């Protein structure tokens, strides 16, 4: 489990599959938007890096 998904005050779940991210859109979960954006960007960048390394093979 990533630290972003398990940090204090975040009791929702983040599912990463097939390059899509499903955020818990629940006011009770207390997620913070910057954290979600950072998680989304890191997921995107990891996907780009993986694609580039795959094309290089």
C-alpha positions in Angstrom: 0.0 0.0 0.0 1.4 3.4 -0.9 2.0 6.0 1.7 -0.2 8.4 -0.1 -3.2 6.1 0.2 -2.6 5.3 3.8 -1.7 8.7 5.2 -3.5 10.0 8.3 -7.0 11.3 7.7 -7.4 9.3 4.4 -9.7 6.4 5.1 -10.9 5.9 1.5 -9.3 3.5 -1.0 -7.4 4.3 -4.1 -7.5 1.7 -6.9 -4.9 1.8 -9.6 -5.7 -0.4 -12.6 -5.2 -0.1 -16.4 -3.9 3.4 -15.9 -7.1 4.7 -14.4 -7.5 5.9 -10.9 -10.8 5.7 -8.9 -10.9 8.2 -6.1 -13.4 7.8 -3.2 -15.7 10.8 -3.9 -17.0 10.7 -0.4 -17.0 13.8 1.9 -16.5 11.5 4.9 -13.1 10.2 3.6 -11.4 13.6 4.1 -9.1 13.2 1.1 -6.9 16.2 0.2 -7.0 17.4 -3.4 -3.3 18.1 -3.7 -2.5 14.6 -2.6 -4.9 13.2 -5.3 -3.3 15.4 -8.0 0.2 14.4 -6.9 -0.9 10.7 -7.0 -2.5 11.2 -10.4 0.7 12.9 -11.8 3.0 10.2 -10.4 0.8 7.5 -11.9 0.8 9.4 -15.3 4.6 9.9 -15.2 5.3 6.3 -14.3 3.1 5.3 -17.2 5.1 7.6 -19.6 8.4 6.3 -18.3 7.3 2.7 -18.7 6.1 3.4 -22.3 9.4 5.0 -23.2 11.5 2.2 -21.8 9.2 -0.3 -23.5 9.6 1.4 -26.9 13.4 1.5 -26.4 13.6 -2.4 -26.2 
